[in-house]
């Protein structure tokens, strides 16, 4: 189950957030991880900068951070043996400030950029890592683009 949380007032339509939640849950199901909880936290640049500095040693705001609760589990079969009623896959932290800036920069609606960041963060929690190799980067971004396109087809009016 996906939980949407705010550390900044999000001026998002509730229907958009419900659609995003539903789509992220579909992605979890696609990867057979629907029994895992994921927290999607919307914040501002101040909070994400502090987290980026604390956990990555980078003293600047970023657009999205992912914190996996199972990243030390390397064997895919071991993940399936986690015996917890509500196992947490991890947290996706999104800066709404950066989402707004990047939407303007890329010439896309803010909601679309928010979807991109949420999917990107979730894919990291699912084991994708674009920084690992050029091949992994292509694989991750191909999957990301397909999920963004699917979201827009399903929920855009």
N, CA, C and O atoms as a GROMACS GRO file, in nm:
protein
  628
    1UNK      N    1   0.084  -0.118   0.000
    1UNK     CA    2   0.000   0.000   0.000
    1UNK      C    3   0.089   0.125   0.000
    1UNK      O    4   0.193   0.129   0.065
    2UNK      N    5   0.047   0.223  -0.072
    2UNK     CA    6   0.119   0.349  -0.081
    2UNK      C    7   0.052   0.450   0.011
    2UNK      O    8  -0.070   0.465   0.011
    3UNK      N    9   0.134   0.519   0.089
    3UNK     CA   10   0.086   0.624   0.179
    3UNK      C   11   0.143   0.757   0.132
    3UNK      O   12   0.264   0.768   0.110
    4UNK      N   13   0.058   0.857   0.115
    4UNK     CA   14   0.101   0.990   0.073
    4UNK      C   15   0.104   1.079   0.196
    4UNK      O   16   0.005   1.091   0.268
    5UNK      N   17   0.220   1.141   0.221
    5UNK     CA   18   0.240   1.227   0.338
    5UNK      C   19   0.294   1.362   0.294
    5UNK      O   20   0.356   1.374   0.189
    6UNK      N   21   0.271   1.465   0.378
    6UNK     CA   22   0.314   1.600   0.343
    6UNK      C   23   0.396   1.663   0.454
    6UNK      O   24   0.360   1.654   0.572
    7UNK      N   25   0.506   1.725   0.416
    7UNK     CA   26   0.578   1.812   0.507
    7UNK      C   27   0.570   1.954   0.455
    7UNK      O   28   0.625   2.046   0.515
    8UNK      N   29   0.502   1.971   0.345
    8UNK     CA   30   0.474   2.103   0.289
    8UNK      C   31   0.330   2.096   0.242
    8UNK      O   32   0.283   1.991   0.199
    9UNK      N   33   0.260   2.207   0.251
    9UNK     CA   34   0.125   2.207   0.198
    9UNK      C   35   0.132   2.181   0.048
    9UNK      O   36   0.191   2.259  -0.027
   10UNK      N   37   0.073   2.075   0.008
   10UNK     CA   38   0.073   2.039  -0.134
   10UNK      C   39  -0.055   2.093  -0.197
   10UNK      O   40  -0.165   2.059  -0.155
   11UNK      N   41  -0.038   2.177  -0.296
   11UNK     CA   42  -0.153   2.232  -0.365
   11UNK      C   43  -0.190   2.139  -0.479
   11UNK      O   44  -0.202   2.180  -0.595
   12UNK      N   45  -0.208   2.016  -0.445
   12UNK     CA   46  -0.243   1.915  -0.545
   12UNK      C   47  -0.390   1.879  -0.527
   12UNK      O   48  -0.443   1.875  -0.416
   13UNK      N   49  -0.454   1.854  -0.640
   13UNK     CA   50  -0.593   1.808  -0.633
   13UNK      C   51  -0.594   1.669  -0.572
   13UNK      O   52  -0.508   1.586  -0.601
   14UNK      N   53  -0.691   1.644  -0.488
   14UNK     CA   54  -0.701   1.513  -0.424
   14UNK      C   55  -0.713   1.404  -0.529
   14UNK      O   56  -0.655   1.296  -0.512
   15UNK      N   57  -0.787   1.428  -0.637
   15UNK     CA   58  -0.804   1.325  -0.740
   15UNK      C   59  -0.669   1.289  -0.802
   15UNK      O   60  -0.644   1.172  -0.833
   16UNK      N   61  -0.581   1.388  -0.822
   16UNK     CA   62  -0.448   1.361  -0.876
   16UNK      C   63  -0.370   1.270  -0.780
   16UNK      O   64  -0.307   1.174  -0.823
   17UNK      N   65  -0.375   1.300  -0.651
   17UNK     CA   66  -0.302   1.220  -0.553
   17UNK      C   67  -0.359   1.078  -0.544
   17UNK      O   68  -0.284   0.982  -0.528
   18UNK      N   69  -0.490   1.065  -0.553
   18UNK     CA   70  -0.551   0.932  -0.553
   18UNK      C   71  -0.508   0.853  -0.676
   18UNK      O   72  -0.479   0.734  -0.667
   19UNK      N   73  -0.502   0.920  -0.791
   19UNK     CA   74  -0.456   0.855  -0.914
   19UNK      C   75  -0.310   0.813  -0.902
   19UNK      O   76  -0.273   0.703  -0.942
   20UNK      N   77  -0.227   0.900  -0.847
   20UNK     CA   78  -0.086   0.869  -0.829
   20UNK      C   79  -0.069   0.750  -0.735
   20UNK      O   80   0.009   0.658  -0.763
   21UNK      N   81  -0.142   0.751  -0.626
   21UNK     CA   82  -0.137   0.640  -0.529
   21UNK      C   83  -0.177   0.509  -0.598
   21UNK      O   84  -0.108   0.408  -0.584
   22UNK      N   85  -0.286   0.511  -0.671
   22UNK     CA   86  -0.334   0.392  -0.742
   22UNK      C   87  -0.230   0.341  -0.842
   22UNK      O   88  -0.208   0.221  -0.853
   23UNK      N   89  -0.165   0.433  -0.914
   23UNK     CA   90  -0.067   0.395  -1.015
   23UNK      C   91   0.059   0.336  -0.951
   23UNK      O   92   0.114   0.238  -1.000
   24UNK      N   93   0.104   0.395  -0.842
   24UNK     CA   94   0.221   0.342  -0.773
   24UNK      C   95   0.191   0.203  -0.716
   24UNK      O   96   0.278   0.116  -0.714
   25UNK      N   97   0.069   0.183  -0.670
   25UNK     CA   98   0.029   0.051  -0.621
   25UNK      C   99   0.025  -0.050  -0.736
   25UNK      O  100   0.056  -0.168  -0.716
   26UNK      N  101  -0.013  -0.006  -0.856
   26UNK     CA  102  -0.010  -0.092  -0.974
   26UNK      C  103   0.134  -0.134  -1.003
   26UNK      O  104   0.160  -0.250  -1.034
   27UNK      N  105   0.226  -0.040  -0.993
   27UNK     CA  106   0.367  -0.072  -1.018
   27UNK      C  107   0.416  -0.175  -0.915
   27UNK      O  108   0.485  -0.270  -0.951
   28UNK      N  109   0.382  -0.155  -0.789
   28UNK     CA  110   0.419  -0.253  -0.686
   28UNK      C  111   0.365  -0.391  -0.723
   28UNK      O  112   0.435  -0.491  -0.710
   29UNK      N  113   0.242  -0.395  -0.768
   29UNK     CA  114   0.180  -0.523  -0.807
   29UNK      C  115   0.254  -0.585  -0.927
   29UNK      O  116   0.274  -0.706  -0.931
   30UNK      N  117   0.293  -0.502  -1.023
   30UNK     CA  118   0.368  -0.551  -1.139
   30UNK      C  119   0.496  -0.622  -1.096
   30UNK      O  120   0.540  -0.717  -1.161
   31UNK      N  121   0.555  -0.576  -0.988
   31UNK     CA  122   0.680  -0.634  -0.937
   31UNK      C  123   0.656  -0.733  -0.824
   31UNK      O  124   0.749  -0.776  -0.755
   32UNK      N  125   0.530  -0.770  -0.805
   32UNK     CA  126   0.491  -0.865  -0.700
   32UNK      C  127   0.536  -0.818  -0.562
   32UNK      O  128   0.584  -0.897  -0.480
   33UNK      N  129   0.521  -0.689  -0.538
   33UNK     CA  130   0.556  -0.628  -0.410
   33UNK      C  131   0.436  -0.556  -0.348
   33UNK      O  132   0.452  -0.464  -0.268
   34UNK      N  133   0.315  -0.598  -0.387
   34UNK     CA  134   0.195  -0.529  -0.340
   34UNK      C  135   0.173  -0.541  -0.190
   34UNK      O  136   0.097  -0.462  -0.134
   35UNK      N  137   0.235  -0.637  -0.125
   35UNK     CA  138   0.215  -0.650   0.020
   35UNK      C  139   0.305  -0.553   0.099
   35UNK      O  140   0.294  -0.544   0.221
   36UNK      N  141   0.392  -0.483   0.029
   36UNK     CA  142   0.483  -0.388   0.094
   36UNK      C  143   0.422  -0.249   0.101
   36UNK      O  144   0.348  -0.208   0.012
   37UNK      N  145   0.455  -0.178   0.207
   37UNK     CA  146   0.414  -0.038   0.220
   37UNK      C  147   0.524   0.053   0.166
   37UNK      O  148   0.644   0.025   0.182
   38UNK      N  149   0.482   0.161   0.103
   38UNK     CA  150   0.573   0.265   0.056
   38UNK      C  151   0.516   0.398   0.100
   38UNK      O  152   0.397   0.426   0.081
   39UNK      N  153   0.600   0.481   0.159
   39UNK     CA  154   0.561   0.616   0.198
   39UNK      C  155   0.614   0.714   0.094
   39UNK      O  156   0.734   0.715   0.065
   40UNK      N  157   0.525   0.796   0.040
   40UNK     CA  158   0.566   0.902  -0.052
   40UNK      C  159   0.546   1.032   0.024
   40UNK      O  160   0.434   1.069   0.060
   41UNK      N  161   0.656   1.102   0.048
   41UNK     CA  162   0.654   1.222   0.130
   41UNK      C  163   0.683   1.344   0.043
   41UNK      O  164   0.787   1.351  -0.023
   42UNK      N  165   0.590   1.439   0.042
   42UNK     CA  166   0.610   1.565  -0.030
   42UNK      C  167   0.665   1.667   0.068
   42UNK      O  168   0.610   1.686   0.177
   43UNK      N  169   0.773   1.735   0.029
   43UNK     CA  170   0.835   1.833   0.117
   43UNK      C  171   0.882   1.953   0.037
   43UNK      O  172   0.852   1.965  -0.082
   44UNK      N  173   0.956   2.041   0.101
   44UNK     CA  174   1.014   2.157   0.034
   44UNK      C  175   1.165   2.138   0.020
   44UNK      O  176   1.220   2.037   0.064
   45UNK      N  177   1.230   2.235  -0.042
   45UNK     CA  178   1.375   2.226  -0.064
   45UNK      C  179   1.454   2.224   0.066
   45UNK      O  180   1.562   2.164   0.072
   46UNK      N  181   1.404   2.289   0.170
   46UNK     CA  182   1.477   2.294   0.298
   46UNK      C  183   1.492   2.155   0.356
   46UNK      O  184   1.602   2.116   0.395
   47UNK      N  185   1.383   2.079   0.361
   47UNK     CA  186   1.391   1.945   0.419
   47UNK      C  187   1.473   1.851   0.332
   47UNK      O  188   1.557   1.777   0.383
   48UNK      N  189   1.450   1.853   0.201
   48UNK     CA  190   1.522   1.758   0.116
   48UNK      C  191   1.671   1.791   0.111
   48UNK      O  192   1.754   1.701   0.098
   49UNK      N  193   1.705   1.918   0.123
   49UNK     CA  194   1.847   1.956   0.129
   49UNK      C  195   1.911   1.898   0.255
   49UNK      O  196   2.022   1.844   0.250
   50UNK      N  197   1.843   1.910   0.367
   50UNK     CA  198   1.895   1.856   0.493
   50UNK      C  199   1.914   1.705   0.484
   50UNK      O  200   2.015   1.651   0.530
   51UNK      N  201   1.817   1.636   0.425
   51UNK     CA  202   1.827   1.491   0.409
   51UNK      C  203   1.939   1.454   0.313
   51UNK      O  204   2.014   1.358   0.336
   52UNK      N  205   1.950   1.529   0.205
   52UNK     CA  206   2.055   1.504   0.106
   52UNK      C  207   2.194   1.521   0.168
   52UNK      O  208   2.286   1.444   0.140
   53UNK      N  209   2.207   1.623   0.252
   53UNK     CA  210   2.336   1.648   0.320
   53UNK      C  211   2.365   1.537   0.421
   53UNK      O  212   2.477   1.485   0.426
   54UNK      N  213   2.265   1.502   0.499
   54UNK     CA  214   2.285   1.401   0.605
   54UNK      C  215   2.316   1.263   0.548
   54UNK      O  216   2.406   1.195   0.598
   55UNK      N  217   2.243   1.222   0.445
   55UNK     CA  218   2.255   1.084   0.397
   55UNK      C  219   2.344   1.066   0.274
   55UNK      O  220   2.393   0.956   0.249
   56UNK      N  221   2.366   1.173   0.198
   56UNK     CA  222   2.448   1.159   0.078
   56UNK      C  223   2.570   1.250   0.080
   56UNK      O  224   2.656   1.241  -0.008
   57UNK      N  225   2.579   1.337   0.181
   57UNK     CA  226   2.692   1.428   0.191
   57UNK      C  227   2.691   1.538   0.087
   57UNK      O  228   2.794   1.599   0.059
   58UNK      N  229   2.574   1.565   0.030
   58UNK     CA  230   2.559   1.669  -0.074
   58UNK      C  231   2.474   1.781  -0.016
   58UNK      O  232   2.356   1.761   0.014
   59UNK      N  233   2.534   1.898   0.000
   59UNK     CA  234   2.466   2.010   0.065
   59UNK      C  235   2.391   2.097  -0.036
   59UNK      O  236   2.421   2.215  -0.055
   60UNK      N  237   2.292   2.036  -0.100
   60UNK     CA  238   2.205   2.110  -0.191
   60UNK      C  239   2.075   2.031  -0.205
   60UNK      O  240   2.072   1.910  -0.184
   61UNK      N  241   1.968   2.102  -0.242
   61UNK     CA  242   1.842   2.030  -0.260
   61UNK      C  243   1.848   1.942  -0.385
   61UNK      O  244   1.918   1.973  -0.481
   62UNK      N  245   1.775   1.834  -0.381
   62UNK     CA  246   1.761   1.746  -0.497
   62UNK      C  247   1.612   1.728  -0.522
   62UNK      O  248   1.530   1.778  -0.444
   63UNK      N  249   1.576   1.659  -0.627
   63UNK     CA  250   1.435   1.646  -0.659
   63UNK      C  251   1.368   1.529  -0.586
   63UNK      O  252   1.255   1.541  -0.541
   64UNK      N  253   1.440   1.416  -0.576
   64UNK     CA  254   1.380   1.298  -0.513
   64UNK      C  255   1.488   1.215  -0.446
   64UNK      O  256   1.599   1.201  -0.497
   65UNK      N  257   1.454   1.160  -0.331
   65UNK     CA  258   1.541   1.067  -0.258
   65UNK      C  259   1.460   0.942  -0.228
   65UNK      O  260   1.340   0.949  -0.201
   66UNK      N  261   1.527   0.829  -0.233
   66UNK     CA  262   1.463   0.702  -0.197
   66UNK      C  263   1.543   0.638  -0.085
   66UNK      O  264   1.665   0.629  -0.092
   67UNK      N  265   1.471   0.594   0.017
   67UNK     CA  266   1.533   0.527   0.130
   67UNK      C  267   1.472   0.388   0.141
   67UNK      O  268   1.359   0.372   0.186
   68UNK      N  269   1.549   0.288   0.101
   68UNK     CA  270   1.502   0.150   0.103
   68UNK      C  271   1.515   0.091   0.242
   68UNK      O  272   1.614   0.116   0.312
   69UNK      N  273   1.418   0.014   0.282
   69UNK     CA  274   1.424  -0.057   0.409
   69UNK      C  275   1.474  -0.200   0.389
   69UNK      O  276   1.494  -0.272   0.487
   70UNK      N  277   1.493  -0.240   0.263
   70UNK     CA  278   1.539  -0.376   0.237
   70UNK      C  279   1.661  -0.377   0.145
   70UNK      O  280   1.689  -0.479   0.080
   71UNK      N  281   1.734  -0.267   0.137
   71UNK     CA  282   1.844  -0.258   0.040
   71UNK      C  283   1.958  -0.354   0.066
   71UNK      O  284   2.034  -0.384  -0.025
   72UNK      N  285   1.973  -0.402   0.188
   72UNK     CA  286   2.082  -0.495   0.216
   72UNK      C  287   2.047  -0.639   0.182
   72UNK      O  288   2.130  -0.729   0.197
   73UNK      N  289   1.926  -0.662   0.137
   73UNK     CA  290   1.886  -0.796   0.097
   73UNK      C  291   1.916  -0.810  -0.052
   73UNK      O  292   1.853  -0.744  -0.136
   74UNK      N  293   2.011  -0.895  -0.083
   74UNK     CA  294   2.053  -0.909  -0.223
   74UNK      C  295   1.981  -1.020  -0.297
   74UNK      O  296   1.961  -1.010  -0.418
   75UNK      N  297   1.942  -1.124  -0.228
   75UNK     CA  298   1.875  -1.237  -0.291
   75UNK      C  299   1.726  -1.207  -0.303
   75UNK      O  300   1.658  -1.188  -0.202
   76UNK      N  301   1.677  -1.203  -0.425
   76UNK     CA  302   1.536  -1.172  -0.452
   76UNK      C  303   1.442  -1.265  -0.375
   76UNK      O  304   1.337  -1.221  -0.328
   77UNK      N  305   1.479  -1.392  -0.362
   77UNK     CA  306   1.394  -1.487  -0.290
   77UNK      C  307   1.386  -1.455  -0.141
   77UNK      O  308   1.286  -1.484  -0.076
   78UNK      N  309   1.491  -1.395  -0.088
   78UNK     CA  310   1.493  -1.360   0.054
   78UNK      C  311   1.389  -1.252   0.086
   78UNK      O  312   1.331  -1.250   0.194
   79UNK      N  313   1.366  -1.162  -0.009
   79UNK     CA  314   1.266  -1.057   0.009
   79UNK      C  315   1.129  -1.120   0.029
   79UNK      O  316   1.049  -1.074   0.112
   80UNK      N  317   1.102  -1.225  -0.046
   80UNK     CA  318   0.972  -1.291  -0.037
   80UNK      C  319   0.950  -1.364   0.095
   80UNK      O  320   0.837  -1.397   0.129
   81UNK      N  321   1.057  -1.388   0.169
   81UNK     CA  322   1.044  -1.460   0.296
   81UNK      C  323   1.030  -1.366   0.415
   81UNK      O  324   1.018  -1.412   0.529
   82UNK      N  325   1.030  -1.236   0.391
   82UNK     CA  326   1.013  -1.141   0.501
   82UNK      C  327   0.878  -1.169   0.566
   82UNK      O  328   0.773  -1.160   0.501
   83UNK      N  329   0.882  -1.203   0.693
   83UNK     CA  330   0.762  -1.243   0.764
   83UNK      C  331   0.715  -1.128   0.853
   83UNK      O  332   0.737  -1.127   0.974
   84UNK      N  333   0.650  -1.033   0.790
   84UNK     CA  334   0.602  -0.915   0.859
   84UNK      C  335   0.463  -0.887   0.805
   84UNK      O  336   0.440  -0.897   0.684
   85UNK      N  337   0.371  -0.852   0.892
   85UNK     CA  338   0.235  -0.825   0.846
   85UNK      C  339   0.228  -0.706   0.750
   85UNK      O  340   0.151  -0.709   0.654
   86UNK      N  341   0.306  -0.603   0.776
   86UNK     CA  342   0.308  -0.485   0.690
   86UNK      C  343   0.452  -0.443   0.664
   86UNK      O  344   0.497  -0.341   0.716
   87UNK      N  345   0.526  -0.520   0.584
   87UNK     CA  346   0.665  -0.483   0.560
   87UNK      C  347   0.673  -0.352   0.482
   87UNK      O  348   0.592  -0.326   0.393
   88UNK      N  349   0.770  -0.271   0.517
   88UNK     CA  350   0.789  -0.141   0.452
   88UNK      C  351   0.902  -0.155   0.350
   88UNK      O  352   1.014  -0.191   0.386
   89UNK      N  353   0.871  -0.127   0.225
   89UNK     CA  354   0.972  -0.129   0.121
   89UNK      C  355   1.064  -0.010   0.136
   89UNK      O  356   1.186  -0.022   0.118
   90UNK      N  357   1.007   0.106   0.168
   90UNK     CA  358   1.089   0.225   0.188
   90UNK      C  359   1.010   0.354   0.173
   90UNK      O  360   0.887   0.354   0.167
   91UNK      N  361   1.086   0.463   0.168
   91UNK     CA  362   1.029   0.597   0.158
   91UNK      C  363   1.079   0.666   0.032
   91UNK      O  364   1.196   0.653  -0.005
   92UNK      N  365   0.990   0.739  -0.034
   92UNK     CA  366   1.025   0.825  -0.147
   92UNK      C  367   0.996   0.968  -0.102
   92UNK      O  368   0.883   1.002  -0.070
   93UNK      N  369   1.100   1.051  -0.100
   93UNK     CA  370   1.087   1.191  -0.058
   93UNK      C  371   1.096   1.278  -0.183
   93UNK      O  372   1.193   1.269  -0.259
   94UNK      N  373   0.996   1.361  -0.205
   94UNK     CA  374   0.991   1.446  -0.325
   94UNK      C  375   0.983   1.592  -0.284
   94UNK      O  376   0.899   1.631  -0.203
   95UNK      N  377   1.073   1.673  -0.341
   95UNK     CA  378   1.068   1.817  -0.319
   95UNK      C  379   0.970   1.878  -0.418
   95UNK      O  380   0.992   1.874  -0.539
   96UNK      N  381   0.862   1.935  -0.367
   96UNK     CA  382   0.766   2.002  -0.455
   96UNK      C  383   0.825   2.129  -0.515
   96UNK      O  384   0.787   2.170  -0.624
   97UNK      N  385   0.919   2.192  -0.442
   97UNK     CA  386   0.988   2.308  -0.499
   97UNK      C  387   1.063   2.269  -0.626
   97UNK      O  388   1.052   2.336  -0.728
   98UNK      N  389   1.140   2.160  -0.617
   98UNK     CA  390   1.218   2.113  -0.734
   98UNK      C  391   1.124   2.064  -0.844
   98UNK      O  392   1.150   2.087  -0.962
   99UNK      N  393   1.015   1.999  -0.807
   99UNK     CA  394   0.919   1.953  -0.907
   99UNK      C  395   0.864   2.071  -0.987
   99UNK      O  396   0.852   2.063  -1.109
  100UNK      N  397   0.831   2.179  -0.918
  100UNK     CA  398   0.782   2.300  -0.986
  100UNK      C  399   0.889   2.358  -1.078
  100UNK      O  400   0.862   2.392  -1.194
  101UNK      N  401   1.012   2.369  -1.027
  101UNK     CA  402   1.123   2.425  -1.106
  101UNK      C  403   1.149   2.340  -1.230
  101UNK      O  404   1.166   2.393  -1.340
  102UNK      N  405   1.153   2.210  -1.212
  102UNK     CA  406   1.184   2.121  -1.324
  102UNK      C  407   1.071   2.114  -1.425
  102UNK      O  408   1.096   2.102  -1.545
  103UNK      N  409   0.948   2.122  -1.378
  103UNK     CA  410   0.834   2.124  -1.471
  103UNK      C  411   0.846   2.244  -1.564
  103UNK      O  412   0.824   2.232  -1.685
  104UNK      N  413   0.880   2.357  -1.509
  104UNK     CA  414   0.898   2.478  -1.589
  104UNK      C  415   1.016   2.461  -1.685
  104UNK      O  416   1.007   2.494  -1.803
  105UNK      N  417   1.125   2.409  -1.633
  105UNK     CA  418   1.246   2.387  -1.714
  105UNK      C  419   1.220   2.291  -1.829
  105UNK      O  420   1.267   2.314  -1.940
  106UNK      N  421   1.147   2.182  -1.804
  106UNK     CA  422   1.121   2.080  -1.906
  106UNK      C  423   0.999   2.111  -1.991
  106UNK      O  424   0.973   2.043  -2.090
  107UNK      N  425   0.922   2.213  -1.952
  107UNK     CA  426   0.803   2.250  -2.028
  107UNK      C  427   0.691   2.148  -2.018
  107UNK      O  428   0.621   2.121  -2.115
  108UNK      N  429   0.675   2.091  -1.898
  108UNK     CA  430   0.568   1.993  -1.874
  108UNK      C  431   0.484   2.042  -1.756
  108UNK      O  432   0.529   2.126  -1.678
  109UNK      N  433   0.362   1.990  -1.744
  109UNK     CA  434   0.281   2.027  -1.627
  109UNK      C  435   0.346   1.977  -1.498
  109UNK      O  436   0.416   1.876  -1.496
  110UNK      N  437   0.323   2.050  -1.391
  110UNK     CA  438   0.381   2.015  -1.262
  110UNK      C  439   0.339   1.874  -1.217
  110UNK      O  440   0.418   1.801  -1.159
  111UNK      N  441   0.215   1.838  -1.244
  111UNK     CA  442   0.168   1.705  -1.207
  111UNK      C  443   0.247   1.596  -1.278
  111UNK      O  444   0.281   1.494  -1.218
  112UNK      N  445   0.278   1.618  -1.406
  112UNK     CA  446   0.356   1.520  -1.482
  112UNK      C  447   0.496   1.504  -1.423
  112UNK      O  448   0.547   1.392  -1.411
  113UNK      N  449   0.557   1.613  -1.387
  113UNK     CA  450   0.691   1.606  -1.326
  113UNK      C  451   0.684   1.536  -1.190
  113UNK      O  452   0.774   1.461  -1.154
  114UNK      N  453   0.578   1.561  -1.115
  114UNK     CA  454   0.560   1.494  -0.986
  114UNK      C  455   0.545   1.343  -1.006
  114UNK      O  456   0.601   1.265  -0.930
  115UNK      N  457   0.472   1.303  -1.108
  115UNK     CA  458   0.456   1.161  -1.141
  115UNK      C  459   0.593   1.102  -1.176
  115UNK      O  460   0.628   0.994  -1.129
  116UNK      N  461   0.670   1.172  -1.256
  116UNK     CA  462   0.803   1.124  -1.296
  116UNK      C  463   0.889   1.100  -1.174
  116UNK      O  464   0.955   0.996  -1.163
  117UNK      N  465   0.890   1.194  -1.082
  117UNK     CA  466   0.972   1.182  -0.961
  117UNK      C  467   0.924   1.067  -0.873
  117UNK      O  468   1.006   0.993  -0.817
  118UNK      N  469   0.794   1.051  -0.860
  118UNK     CA  470   0.740   0.942  -0.777
  118UNK      C  471   0.776   0.806  -0.836
  118UNK      O  472   0.817   0.716  -0.763
  119UNK      N  473   0.759   0.792  -0.966
  119UNK     CA  474   0.792   0.665  -1.032
  119UNK      C  475   0.942   0.640  -1.024
  119UNK      O  476   0.985   0.527  -0.998
  120UNK      N  477   1.022   0.742  -1.045
  120UNK     CA  478   1.167   0.728  -1.037
  120UNK      C  479   1.209   0.678  -0.898
  120UNK      O  480   1.288   0.584  -0.886
  121UNK      N  481   1.154   0.741  -0.796
  121UNK     CA  482   1.187   0.701  -0.659
  121UNK      C  483   1.142   0.559  -0.629
  121UNK      O  484   1.215   0.484  -0.564
  122UNK      N  485   1.023   0.522  -0.676
  122UNK     CA  486   0.973   0.387  -0.651
  122UNK      C  487   1.059   0.283  -0.723
  122UNK      O  488   1.087   0.177  -0.667
  123UNK      N  489   1.100   0.312  -0.845
  123UNK     CA  490   1.187   0.218  -0.917
  123UNK      C  491   1.318   0.196  -0.843
  123UNK      O  492   1.371   0.084  -0.843
  124UNK      N  493   1.370   0.300  -0.780
  124UNK     CA  494   1.489   0.280  -0.697
  124UNK      C  495   1.460   0.182  -0.584
  124UNK      O  496   1.541   0.093  -0.556
  125UNK      N  497   1.345   0.197  -0.520
  125UNK     CA  498   1.309   0.104  -0.412
  125UNK      C  499   1.292  -0.038  -0.463
  125UNK      O  500   1.310  -0.134  -0.388
  126UNK      N  501   1.258  -0.052  -0.589
  126UNK     CA  502   1.240  -0.184  -0.649
  126UNK      C  503   1.370  -0.242  -0.704
  126UNK      O  504   1.370  -0.348  -0.766
  127UNK      N  505   1.480  -0.172  -0.679
  127UNK     CA  506   1.611  -0.227  -0.715
  127UNK      C  507   1.677  -0.170  -0.838
  127UNK      O  508   1.789  -0.210  -0.870
  128UNK      N  509   1.614  -0.077  -0.906
  128UNK     CA  510   1.676  -0.015  -1.022
  128UNK      C  511   1.777   0.089  -0.975
  128UNK      O  512   1.754   0.158  -0.876
  129UNK      N  513   1.889   0.101  -1.048
  129UNK     CA  514   1.992   0.199  -1.011
  129UNK      C  515   2.059   0.252  -1.137
  129UNK      O  516   2.146   0.186  -1.195
  130UNK      N  517   2.019   0.371  -1.179
  130UNK     CA  518   2.074   0.431  -1.301
  130UNK      C  519   2.219   0.474  -1.287
  130UNK      O  520   2.285   0.504  -1.387
  131UNK      N  521   2.270   0.477  -1.165
  131UNK     CA  522   2.409   0.518  -1.144
  131UNK      C  523   2.506   0.400  -1.148
  131UNK      O  524   2.628   0.419  -1.145
  132UNK      N  525   2.452   0.279  -1.154
  132UNK     CA  526   2.534   0.157  -1.152
  132UNK      C  527   2.612   0.138  -1.283
  132UNK      O  528   2.732   0.110  -1.281
  133UNK      N  529   2.542   0.152  -1.396
  133UNK     CA  530   2.605   0.135  -1.527
  133UNK      C  531   2.516   0.199  -1.632
  133UNK      O  532   2.400   0.231  -1.608
  134UNK      N  533   2.572   0.218  -1.750
  134UNK     CA  534   2.497   0.275  -1.861
  134UNK      C  535   2.381   0.182  -1.899
  134UNK      O  536   2.271   0.228  -1.932
  135UNK      N  537   2.406   0.052  -1.894
  135UNK     CA  538   2.303  -0.047  -1.925
  135UNK      C  539   2.187  -0.040  -1.825
  135UNK      O  540   2.071  -0.042  -1.864
  136UNK      N  541   2.221  -0.031  -1.696
  136UNK     CA  542   2.118  -0.019  -1.592
  136UNK      C  543   2.041   0.112  -1.607
  136UNK      O  544   1.920   0.116  -1.584
  137UNK      N  545   2.111   0.218  -1.644
  137UNK     CA  546   2.045   0.348  -1.665
  137UNK      C  547   1.941   0.337  -1.776
  137UNK      O  548   1.828   0.384  -1.760
  138UNK      N  549   1.978   0.276  -1.888
  138UNK     CA  550   1.884   0.259  -2.000
  138UNK      C  551   1.763   0.176  -1.958
  138UNK      O  552   1.649   0.209  -1.990
  139UNK      N  553   1.790   0.069  -1.885
  139UNK     CA  554   1.683  -0.020  -1.839
  139UNK      C  555   1.586   0.055  -1.747
  139UNK      O  556   1.464   0.044  -1.761
  140UNK      N  557   1.643   0.132  -1.652
  140UNK     CA  558   1.558   0.204  -1.557
  140UNK      C  559   1.475   0.311  -1.627
  140UNK      O  560   1.355   0.322  -1.604
  141UNK      N  561   1.539   0.391  -1.712
  141UNK     CA  562   1.466   0.501  -1.775
  141UNK      C  563   1.364   0.452  -1.878
  141UNK      O  564   1.263   0.518  -1.900
  142UNK      N  565   1.391   0.339  -1.941
  142UNK     CA  566   1.291   0.281  -2.032
  142UNK      C  567   1.167   0.241  -1.952
  142UNK      O  568   1.054   0.269  -1.994
  143UNK      N  569   1.188   0.176  -1.838
  143UNK     CA  570   1.077   0.135  -1.752
  143UNK      C  571   1.005   0.260  -1.699
  143UNK      O  572   0.882   0.266  -1.699
  144UNK      N  573   1.081   0.359  -1.654
  144UNK     CA  574   1.023   0.483  -1.601
  144UNK      C  575   0.936   0.551  -1.707
  144UNK      O  576   0.823   0.590  -1.678
  145UNK      N  577   0.988   0.566  -1.828
  145UNK     CA  578   0.914   0.632  -1.935
  145UNK      C  579   0.785   0.558  -1.968
  145UNK      O  580   0.681   0.620  -1.993
  146UNK      N  581   0.791   0.425  -1.968
  146UNK     CA  582   0.672   0.345  -1.996
  146UNK      C  583   0.565   0.367  -1.889
  146UNK      O  584   0.446   0.380  -1.920
  147UNK      N  585   0.607   0.372  -1.762
  147UNK     CA  586   0.510   0.393  -1.654
  147UNK      C  587   0.453   0.536  -1.657
  147UNK      O  588   0.335   0.555  -1.627
  148UNK      N  589   0.534   0.634  -1.691
  148UNK     CA  590   0.483   0.771  -1.703
  148UNK      C  591   0.380   0.779  -1.816
  148UNK      O  592   0.272   0.835  -1.799
  149UNK      N  593   0.416   0.721  -1.930
  149UNK     CA  594   0.325   0.720  -2.044
  149UNK      C  595   0.194   0.650  -2.008
  149UNK      O  596   0.086   0.696  -2.045
  150UNK      N  597   0.204   0.539  -1.938
  150UNK     CA  598   0.085   0.466  -1.896
  150UNK      C  599  -0.003   0.549  -1.804
  150UNK      O  600  -0.125   0.549  -1.817
  151UNK      N  601   0.060   0.619  -1.709
  151UNK     CA  602  -0.014   0.705  -1.617
  151UNK      C  603  -0.088   0.813  -1.696
  151UNK      O  604  -0.208   0.834  -1.676
  152UNK      N  605  -0.017   0.880  -1.786
  152UNK     CA  606  -0.078   0.990  -1.861
  152UNK      C  607  -0.191   0.940  -1.949
  152UNK      O  608  -0.294   1.008  -1.960
  153UNK      N  609  -0.177   0.825  -2.011
  153UNK     CA  610  -0.285   0.770  -2.093
  153UNK      C  611  -0.407   0.738  -2.008
  153UNK      O  612  -0.520   0.763  -2.048
  154UNK      N  613  -0.383   0.682  -1.891
  154UNK     CA  614  -0.495   0.638  -1.808
  154UNK      C  615  -0.566   0.754  -1.738
  154UNK      O  616  -0.689   0.753  -1.727
  155UNK      N  617  -0.491   0.853  -1.692
  155UNK     CA  618  -0.551   0.955  -1.605
  155UNK      C  619  -0.565   1.093  -1.667
  155UNK      O  620  -0.633   1.179  -1.610
  156UNK      N  621  -0.504   1.118  -1.781
  156UNK     CA  622  -0.519   1.251  -1.844
  156UNK      C  623  -0.653   1.258  -1.916
  156UNK      O  624  -0.698   1.162  -1.979
  157UNK      N  625  -0.714   1.373  -1.904
  157UNK     CA  626  -0.846   1.389  -1.966
  157UNK      C  627  -0.835   1.471  -2.091
  157UNK      O  628  -0.935   1.496  -2.158
   0.00000   0.00000   0.00000
